[in-house]
Amino acid sequence: MDNTTLEKMAVTAFEKLATSRTALFGATEGAIEARAELETAKYQALVGGVIDGKNAEIREAQLRTHLEANYAKLDTAERTERAGRHQYDQASIEVDTVKTLLRIAELK
């Protein structure tokens, strides 16, 4: 493999790593925000008297029904975060591969 090809591979791999890291950060922030919104909505529902179950299981079921949209938003945000983590891991593997190829090329 020639140096020009290795250089292009390295540049591309590091660009993907940076891009995927930025996307992962955004996805993580989105999940944190969705979790916080859900907790706030739970608190407001409990304090506001919307939830009136006699035990924890009934209250949790009422919260899930009443805050279905919030739970769905959190689920979506967590899935996006996991996908971002996967993309970042893939980009990290690509960077490691390029680093290994560069080391091999140096030994020749």
N, CA, C and O atoms as a GROMACS GRO file, in nm:
protein
  432
    1MET      N    1   0.086  -0.118   0.000
    1MET     CA    2   0.000   0.000   0.000
    1MET      C    3   0.091   0.124   0.000
    1MET      O    4   0.185   0.132   0.079
    2ASP      N    5   0.062   0.218  -0.088
    2ASP     CA    6   0.149   0.335  -0.098
    2ASP      C    7   0.111   0.441   0.007
    2ASP      O    8   0.003   0.436   0.066
    3ASN      N    9   0.202   0.534   0.027
    3ASN     CA   10   0.184   0.637   0.130
    3ASN      C   11   0.063   0.727   0.105
    3ASN      O   12  -0.005   0.768   0.199
    4THR      N   13   0.038   0.758  -0.021
    4THR     CA   14  -0.075   0.845  -0.054
    4THR      C   15  -0.207   0.779  -0.014
    4THR      O   16  -0.295   0.844   0.043
    5THR      N   17  -0.220   0.652  -0.041
    5THR     CA   18  -0.341   0.578  -0.004
    5THR      C   19  -0.356   0.573   0.147
    5THR      O   20  -0.466   0.593   0.200
    6LEU      N   21  -0.247   0.545   0.217
    6LEU     CA   22  -0.251   0.541   0.363
    6LEU      C   23  -0.287   0.677   0.422
    6LEU      O   24  -0.362   0.686   0.519
    7GLU      N   25  -0.233   0.781   0.363
    7GLU     CA   26  -0.263   0.915   0.412
    7GLU      C   27  -0.411   0.947   0.394
    7GLU      O   28  -0.474   1.002   0.485
    8LYS      N   29  -0.466   0.914   0.279
    8LYS     CA   30  -0.609   0.938   0.254
    8LYS      C   31  -0.695   0.857   0.351
    8LYS      O   32  -0.794   0.906   0.403
    9MET      N   33  -0.655   0.733   0.373
    9MET     CA   34  -0.729   0.648   0.467
    9MET      C   35  -0.726   0.707   0.607
    9MET      O   36  -0.828   0.707   0.677
   10ALA      N   37  -0.609   0.757   0.648
   10ALA     CA   38  -0.595   0.814   0.782
   10ALA      C   39  -0.681   0.939   0.797
   10ALA      O   40  -0.751   0.955   0.897
   11VAL      N   41  -0.676   1.026   0.699
   11VAL     CA   42  -0.754   1.149   0.704
   11VAL      C   43  -0.903   1.116   0.712
   11VAL      O   44  -0.975   1.173   0.794
   12THR      N   45  -0.948   1.026   0.628
   12THR     CA   46  -1.089   0.986   0.626
   12THR      C   47  -1.130   0.923   0.759
   12THR      O   48  -1.236   0.955   0.813
   13ALA      N   49  -1.047   0.834   0.810
   13ALA     CA   50  -1.080   0.766   0.936
   13ALA      C   51  -1.091   0.864   1.052
   13ALA      O   52  -1.183   0.854   1.132
   14PHE      N   53  -0.997   0.958   1.061
   14PHE     CA   54  -1.002   1.054   1.170
   14PHE      C   55  -1.119   1.152   1.155
   14PHE      O   56  -1.177   1.196   1.255
   15GLU      N   57  -1.154   1.186   1.032
   15GLU     CA   58  -1.272   1.271   1.009
   15GLU      C   59  -1.399   1.199   1.054
   15GLU      O   60  -1.485   1.259   1.118
   16LYS      N   61  -1.410   1.070   1.019
   16LYS     CA   62  -1.527   0.992   1.062
   16LYS      C   63  -1.532   0.983   1.214
   16LYS      O   64  -1.640   0.991   1.273
   17LEU      N   65  -1.416   0.965   1.276
   17LEU     CA   66  -1.413   0.955   1.421
   17LEU      C   67  -1.461   1.085   1.485
   17LEU      O   68  -1.540   1.083   1.580
   18ALA      N   69  -1.413   1.197   1.434
   18ALA     CA   70  -1.454   1.327   1.489
   18ALA      C   71  -1.604   1.351   1.468
   18ALA      O   72  -1.674   1.396   1.559
   19THR      N   73  -1.652   1.321   1.350
   19THR     CA   74  -1.793   1.340   1.318
   19THR      C   75  -1.882   1.251   1.405
   19THR      O   76  -1.983   1.296   1.458
   20SER      N   77  -1.842   1.126   1.419
   20SER     CA   78  -1.924   1.034   1.498
   20SER      C   79  -1.920   1.069   1.646
   20SER      O   80  -2.017   1.048   1.718
   21ARG      N   81  -1.808   1.123   1.693
   21ARG     CA   82  -1.798   1.164   1.833
   21ARG      C   83  -1.891   1.283   1.860
   21ARG      O   84  -1.957   1.288   1.964
   22THR      N   85  -1.895   1.377   1.767
   22THR     CA   86  -1.984   1.491   1.780
   22THR      C   87  -2.130   1.446   1.778
   22THR      O   88  -2.211   1.495   1.857
   23ALA      N   89  -2.163   1.353   1.688
   23ALA     CA   90  -2.300   1.302   1.682
   23ALA      C   91  -2.336   1.227   1.810
   23ALA      O   92  -2.448   1.239   1.860
   24LEU      N   93  -2.241   1.150   1.862
   24LEU     CA   94  -2.267   1.078   1.987
   24LEU      C   95  -2.291   1.174   2.102
   24LEU      O   96  -2.379   1.152   2.185
   25PHE      N   97  -2.215   1.281   2.107
   25PHE     CA   98  -2.235   1.382   2.212
   25PHE      C   99  -2.376   1.439   2.203
   25PHE      O  100  -2.446   1.450   2.304
   26GLY      N  101  -2.418   1.475   2.083
   26GLY     CA  102  -2.553   1.529   2.064
   26GLY      C  103  -2.661   1.430   2.102
   26GLY      O  104  -2.761   1.467   2.164
   27ALA      N  105  -2.642   1.304   2.067
   27ALA     CA  106  -2.740   1.200   2.101
   27ALA      C  107  -2.745   1.178   2.251
   27ALA      O  108  -2.853   1.157   2.307
   28THR      N  109  -2.631   1.182   2.316
   28THR     CA  110  -2.627   1.165   2.462
   28THR      C  111  -2.697   1.281   2.530
   28THR      O  112  -2.773   1.261   2.626
   29GLU      N  113  -2.673   1.402   2.482
   29GLU     CA  114  -2.741   1.518   2.538
   29GLU      C  115  -2.892   1.507   2.518
   29GLU      O  116  -2.970   1.543   2.606
   30GLY      N  117  -2.934   1.457   2.403
   30GLY     CA  118  -3.076   1.438   2.376
   30GLY      C  119  -3.139   1.338   2.472
   30GLY      O  120  -3.251   1.359   2.519
   31ALA      N  121  -3.068   1.231   2.502
   31ALA     CA  122  -3.119   1.130   2.596
   31ALA      C  123  -3.127   1.187   2.737
   31ALA      O  124  -3.224   1.162   2.809
   32ILE      N  125  -3.026   1.263   2.776
   32ILE     CA  126  -3.028   1.326   2.908
   32ILE      C  127  -3.146   1.422   2.920
   32ILE      O  128  -3.216   1.423   3.022
   33GLU      N  129  -3.167   1.501   2.817
   33GLU     CA  130  -3.278   1.597   2.816
   33GLU      C  131  -3.413   1.525   2.822
   33GLU      O  132  -3.502   1.566   2.896
   34ALA      N  133  -3.429   1.418   2.744
   34ALA     CA  134  -3.555   1.344   2.744
   34ALA      C  135  -3.580   1.280   2.880
   34ALA      O  136  -3.694   1.277   2.927
   35ARG      N  137  -3.475   1.230   2.944
   35ARG     CA  138  -3.488   1.170   3.077
   35ARG      C  139  -3.530   1.276   3.179
   35ARG      O  140  -3.617   1.252   3.263
   36ALA      N  141  -3.469   1.394   3.170
   36ALA     CA  142  -3.503   1.503   3.262
   36ALA      C  143  -3.647   1.549   3.241
   36ALA      O  144  -3.718   1.576   3.338
   37GLU      N  145  -3.689   1.560   3.116
   37GLU     CA  146  -3.827   1.600   3.086
   37GLU      C  147  -3.926   1.497   3.142
   37GLU      O  148  -4.031   1.535   3.195
   38LEU      N  149  -3.894   1.370   3.130
   38LEU     CA  150  -3.981   1.266   3.183
   38LEU      C  151  -3.991   1.276   3.334
   38LEU      O  152  -4.100   1.266   3.390
   39GLU      N  153  -3.879   1.295   3.400
   39GLU     CA  154  -3.880   1.306   3.546
   39GLU      C  155  -3.961   1.429   3.592
   39GLU      O  156  -4.035   1.422   3.690
   40THR      N  157  -3.946   1.539   3.520
   40THR     CA  158  -4.023   1.659   3.552
   40THR      C  159  -4.172   1.634   3.532
   40THR      O  160  -4.254   1.673   3.616
   41ALA      N  161  -4.206   1.569   3.423
   41ALA     CA  162  -4.348   1.539   3.395
   41ALA      C  163  -4.405   1.444   3.500
   41ALA      O  164  -4.520   1.458   3.541
   42LYS      N  165  -4.324   1.347   3.544
   42LYS     CA  166  -4.369   1.255   3.650
   42LYS      C  167  -4.399   1.334   3.778
   42LYS      O  168  -4.503   1.316   3.841
   43TYR      N  169  -4.306   1.419   3.814
   43TYR     CA  170  -4.323   1.500   3.936
   43TYR      C  171  -4.449   1.585   3.927
   43TYR      O  172  -4.528   1.591   4.021
   44GLN      N  173  -4.467   1.651   3.813
   44GLN     CA  174  -4.584   1.737   3.796
   44GLN      C  175  -4.713   1.657   3.801
   44GLN      O  176  -4.812   1.704   3.856
   45ALA      N  177  -4.713   1.538   3.744
   45ALA     CA  178  -4.834   1.454   3.746
   45ALA      C  179  -4.865   1.407   3.889
   45ALA      O  180  -4.981   1.403   3.929
   46LEU      N  181  -4.761   1.373   3.963
   46LEU     CA  182  -4.782   1.328   4.100
   46LEU      C  183  -4.829   1.442   4.190
   46LEU      O  184  -4.923   1.426   4.268
   47VAL      N  185  -4.763   1.556   4.179
   47VAL     CA  186  -4.797   1.671   4.262
   47VAL      C  187  -4.932   1.730   4.219
   47VAL      O  188  -5.007   1.779   4.303
   48GLY      N  189  -4.960   1.725   4.092
   48GLY     CA  190  -5.084   1.784   4.040
   48GLY      C  191  -5.208   1.699   4.065
   48GLY      O  192  -5.319   1.741   4.032
   49GLY      N  193  -5.190   1.582   4.122
   49GLY     CA  194  -5.305   1.498   4.154
   49GLY      C  195  -5.357   1.416   4.037
   49GLY      O  196  -5.462   1.353   4.050
   50VAL      N  197  -5.287   1.416   3.925
   50VAL     CA  198  -5.330   1.337   3.810
   50VAL      C  199  -5.316   1.188   3.840
   50VAL      O  200  -5.395   1.106   3.793
   51ILE      N  201  -5.215   1.154   3.916
   51ILE     CA  202  -5.188   1.015   3.953
   51ILE      C  203  -5.240   0.992   4.094
   51ILE      O  204  -5.202   1.062   4.188
   52ASP      N  205  -5.329   0.894   4.107
   52ASP     CA  206  -5.392   0.873   4.238
   52ASP      C  207  -5.392   0.726   4.282
   52ASP      O  208  -5.473   0.686   4.364
   53GLY      N  209  -5.301   0.648   4.227
   53GLY     CA  210  -5.295   0.506   4.260
   53GLY      C  211  -5.262   0.482   4.406
   53GLY      O  212  -5.193   0.562   4.470
   54LYS      N  213  -5.312   0.372   4.459
   54LYS     CA  214  -5.294   0.339   4.600
   54LYS      C  215  -5.156   0.280   4.630
   54LYS      O  216  -5.106   0.293   4.741
   55ASN      N  217  -5.094   0.215   4.530
   55ASN     CA  218  -4.961   0.158   4.553
   55ASN      C  219  -4.867   0.193   4.437
   55ASN      O  220  -4.909   0.249   4.337
   56ALA      N  221  -4.742   0.159   4.453
   56ALA     CA  222  -4.640   0.198   4.356
   56ALA      C  223  -4.666   0.140   4.217
   56ALA      O  224  -4.645   0.208   4.117
   57GLU      N  225  -4.713   0.017   4.211
   57GLU     CA  226  -4.738  -0.046   4.081
   57GLU      C  227  -4.850   0.026   4.005
   57GLU      O  228  -4.838   0.050   3.885
   58ILE      N  229  -4.956   0.060   4.075
   58ILE     CA  230  -5.067   0.130   4.011
   58ILE      C  231  -5.023   0.269   3.967
   58ILE      O  232  -5.055   0.314   3.857
   59ARG      N  233  -4.949   0.338   4.053
   59ARG     CA  234  -4.901   0.473   4.018
   59ARG      C  235  -4.809   0.466   3.896
   59ARG      O  236  -4.819   0.551   3.807
   60GLU      N  237  -4.722   0.368   3.891
   60GLU     CA  238  -4.631   0.354   3.776
   60GLU      C  239  -4.710   0.326   3.648
   60GLU      O  240  -4.678   0.381   3.543
   61ALA      N  241  -4.812   0.242   3.657
   61ALA     CA  242  -4.896   0.214   3.540
   61ALA      C  243  -4.969   0.340   3.494
   61ALA      O  244  -4.979   0.367   3.375
   62GLN      N  245  -5.020   0.417   3.590
   62GLN     CA  246  -5.088   0.542   3.554
   62GLN      C  247  -4.990   0.641   3.491
   62GLN      O  248  -5.023   0.708   3.393
   63LEU      N  249  -4.869   0.649   3.545
   63LEU     CA  250  -4.767   0.738   3.488
   63LEU      C  251  -4.734   0.696   3.345
   63LEU      O  252  -4.724   0.780   3.256
   64ARG      N  253  -4.717   0.566   3.323
   64ARG     CA  254  -4.684   0.516   3.188
   64ARG      C  255  -4.794   0.552   3.089
   64ARG      O  256  -4.766   0.589   2.975
   65THR      N  257  -4.919   0.540   3.132
   65THR     CA  258  -5.031   0.574   3.045
   65THR      C  259  -5.039   0.724   3.021
   65THR      O  260  -5.054   0.770   2.907
   66HIS      N  261  -5.030   0.800   3.129
   66HIS     CA  262  -5.044   0.946   3.120
   66HIS      C  263  -4.927   1.010   3.045
   66HIS      O  264  -4.945   1.110   2.975
   67LEU      N  265  -4.807   0.955   3.060
   67LEU     CA  266  -4.687   1.015   3.001
   67LEU      C  267  -4.632   0.931   2.886
   67LEU      O  268  -4.511   0.926   2.865
   68GLU      N  269  -4.720   0.867   2.813
   68GLU     CA  270  -4.679   0.778   2.704
   68GLU      C  271  -4.587   0.849   2.603
   68GLU      O  272  -4.489   0.791   2.557
   69ALA      N  273  -4.620   0.973   2.570
   69ALA     CA  274  -4.538   1.048   2.474
   69ALA      C  275  -4.398   1.073   2.528
   69ALA      O  276  -4.301   1.066   2.453
   70ASN      N  277  -4.388   1.102   2.657
   70ASN     CA  278  -4.257   1.126   2.718
   70ASN      C  279  -4.173   0.998   2.718
   70ASN      O  280  -4.053   1.002   2.690
   71TYR      N  281  -4.236   0.886   2.749
   71TYR     CA  282  -4.165   0.757   2.747
   71TYR      C  283  -4.121   0.722   2.605
   71TYR      O  284  -4.011   0.670   2.586
   72ALA      N  285  -4.205   0.751   2.507
   72ALA     CA  286  -4.169   0.724   2.367
   72ALA      C  287  -4.051   0.812   2.324
   72ALA      O  288  -3.961   0.765   2.254
   73LYS      N  289  -4.053   0.938   2.366
   73LYS     CA  290  -3.943   1.029   2.332
   73LYS      C  291  -3.812   0.980   2.395
   73LYS      O  292  -3.707   0.983   2.330
   74LEU      N  293  -3.819   0.935   2.519
   74LEU     CA  294  -3.700   0.883   2.585
   74LEU      C  295  -3.649   0.758   2.515
   74LEU      O  296  -3.529   0.742   2.496
   75ASP      N  297  -3.740   0.669   2.477
   75ASP     CA  298  -3.700   0.548   2.407
   75ASP      C  299  -3.629   0.582   2.276
   75ASP      O  300  -3.525   0.523   2.244
   76THR      N  301  -3.684   0.674   2.201
   76THR     CA  302  -3.623   0.717   2.075
   76THR      C  303  -3.485   0.777   2.100
   76THR      O  304  -3.390   0.747   2.027
   77ALA      N  305  -3.474   0.861   2.200
   77ALA     CA  306  -3.346   0.925   2.231
   77ALA      C  307  -3.242   0.822   2.273
   77ALA      O  308  -3.125   0.832   2.234
   78GLU      N  309  -3.283   0.724   2.351
   78GLU     CA  310  -3.189   0.620   2.394
   78GLU      C  311  -3.145   0.533   2.276
   78GLU      O  312  -3.029   0.492   2.269
   79ARG      N  313  -3.237   0.504   2.184
   79ARG     CA  314  -3.201   0.427   2.064
   79ARG      C  315  -3.103   0.506   1.976
   79ARG      O  316  -3.009   0.450   1.921
   80THR      N  317  -3.127   0.635   1.964
   80THR     CA  318  -3.037   0.721   1.887
   80THR      C  319  -2.899   0.724   1.952
   80THR      O  320  -2.797   0.722   1.883
   81GLU      N  321  -2.897   0.730   2.083
   81GLU     CA  322  -2.770   0.730   2.156
   81GLU      C  323  -2.694   0.599   2.132
   81GLU      O  324  -2.574   0.600   2.108
   82ARG      N  325  -2.765   0.487   2.139
   82ARG     CA  326  -2.700   0.357   2.115
   82ARG      C  327  -2.646   0.349   1.973
   82ARG      O  328  -2.536   0.297   1.952
   83ALA      N  329  -2.722   0.398   1.877
   83ALA     CA  330  -2.676   0.397   1.738
   83ALA      C  331  -2.553   0.486   1.723
   83ALA      O  332  -2.459   0.451   1.650
   84GLY      N  333  -2.553   0.600   1.791
   84GLY     CA  334  -2.436   0.688   1.788
   84GLY      C  335  -2.315   0.624   1.850
   84GLY      O  336  -2.203   0.640   1.799
   85ARG      N  337  -2.334   0.550   1.958
   85ARG     CA  338  -2.223   0.478   2.022
   85ARG      C  339  -2.167   0.373   1.926
   85ARG      O  340  -2.045   0.356   1.917
   86HIS      N  341  -2.256   0.304   1.855
   86HIS     CA  342  -2.211   0.202   1.759
   86HIS      C  343  -2.130   0.267   1.646
   86HIS      O  344  -2.024   0.216   1.609
   87GLN      N  345  -2.180   0.377   1.593
   87GLN     CA  346  -2.107   0.446   1.486
   87GLN      C  347  -1.970   0.493   1.535
   87GLN      O  348  -1.871   0.484   1.462
   88TYR      N  349  -1.965   0.543   1.657
   88TYR     CA  350  -1.838   0.588   1.713
   88TYR      C  351  -1.742   0.471   1.730
   88TYR      O  352  -1.623   0.481   1.699
   89ASP      N  353  -1.793   0.360   1.779
   89ASP     CA  354  -1.709   0.241   1.794
   89ASP      C  355  -1.656   0.193   1.660
   89ASP      O  356  -1.539   0.154   1.648
   90GLN      N  357  -1.741   0.195   1.558
   90GLN     CA  358  -1.697   0.155   1.424
   90GLN      C  359  -1.587   0.248   1.372
   90GLN      O  360  -1.489   0.203   1.312
   91ALA      N  361  -1.605   0.377   1.394
   91ALA     CA  362  -1.504   0.474   1.350
   91ALA      C  363  -1.373   0.454   1.427
   91ALA      O  364  -1.265   0.470   1.370
   92SER      N  365  -1.383   0.419   1.554
   92SER     CA  366  -1.262   0.392   1.634
   92SER      C  367  -1.188   0.271   1.581
   92SER      O  368  -1.065   0.270   1.575
   93ILE      N  369  -1.262   0.169   1.542
   93ILE     CA  370  -1.199   0.050   1.484
   93ILE      C  371  -1.129   0.086   1.354
   93ILE      O  372  -1.018   0.038   1.327
   94GLU      N  373  -1.192   0.170   1.275
   94GLU     CA  374  -1.131   0.212   1.148
   94GLU      C  375  -1.001   0.289   1.173
   94GLU      O  376  -0.903   0.269   1.101
   95VAL      N  377  -1.001   0.376   1.273
   95VAL     CA  378  -0.879   0.450   1.307
   95VAL      C  379  -0.770   0.354   1.353
   95VAL      O  380  -0.654   0.367   1.314
   96ASP      N  381  -0.806   0.258   1.436
   96ASP     CA  382  -0.708   0.160   1.483
   96ASP      C  383  -0.651   0.079   1.367
   96ASP      O  384  -0.532   0.047   1.365
   97THR      N  385  -0.735   0.046   1.271
   97THR     CA  386  -0.689  -0.028   1.153
   97THR      C  387  -0.588   0.053   1.074
   97THR      O  388  -0.484   0.002   1.032
   98VAL      N  389  -0.619   0.180   1.054
   98VAL     CA  390  -0.527   0.267   0.980
   98VAL      C  391  -0.395   0.282   1.055
   98VAL      O  392  -0.289   0.278   0.994
   99LYS      N  393  -0.401   0.298   1.186
   99LYS     CA  394  -0.279   0.308   1.266
   99LYS      C  395  -0.194   0.183   1.252
   99LYS      O  396  -0.072   0.191   1.240
  100THR      N  397  -0.258   0.068   1.252
  100THR     CA  398  -0.185  -0.058   1.236
  100THR      C  399  -0.122  -0.066   1.098
  100THR      O  400  -0.006  -0.107   1.084
  101LEU      N  401  -0.196  -0.028   0.995
  101LEU     CA  402  -0.141  -0.028   0.859
  101LEU      C  403  -0.022   0.067   0.846
  101LEU      O  404   0.076   0.036   0.778
  102LEU      N  405  -0.032   0.181   0.913
  102LEU     CA  406   0.080   0.275   0.909
  102LEU      C  407   0.205   0.218   0.978
  102LEU      O  408   0.317   0.237   0.931
  103ARG      N  409   0.184   0.149   1.087
  103ARG     CA  410   0.297   0.085   1.156
  103ARG      C  411   0.360  -0.023   1.068
  103ARG      O  412   0.482  -0.034   1.061
  104ILE      N  413   0.277  -0.100   1.003
  104ILE     CA  414   0.328  -0.204   0.913
  104ILE      C  415   0.408  -0.140   0.800
  104ILE      O  416   0.514  -0.190   0.762
  105ALA      N  417   0.356  -0.033   0.746
  105ALA     CA  418   0.425   0.036   0.636
  105ALA      C  419   0.559   0.091   0.682
  105ALA      O  420   0.654   0.093   0.604
  106GLU      N  421   0.568   0.137   0.806
  106GLU     CA  422   0.694   0.190   0.860
  106GLU      C  423   0.799   0.080   0.873
  106GLU      O  424   0.918   0.107   0.860
  107LEU      N  425   0.756  -0.042   0.898
  107LEU     CA  426   0.848  -0.152   0.916
  107LEU      C  427   0.908  -0.200   0.784
  107LEU      O  428   1.013  -0.264   0.784
  108LYS      N  429   0.842  -0.172   0.675
  108LYS     CA  430   0.890  -0.220   0.544
  108LYS      C  431   1.013  -0.148   0.500
  108LYS      O  432   1.066  -0.176   0.392
   0.00000   0.00000   0.00000
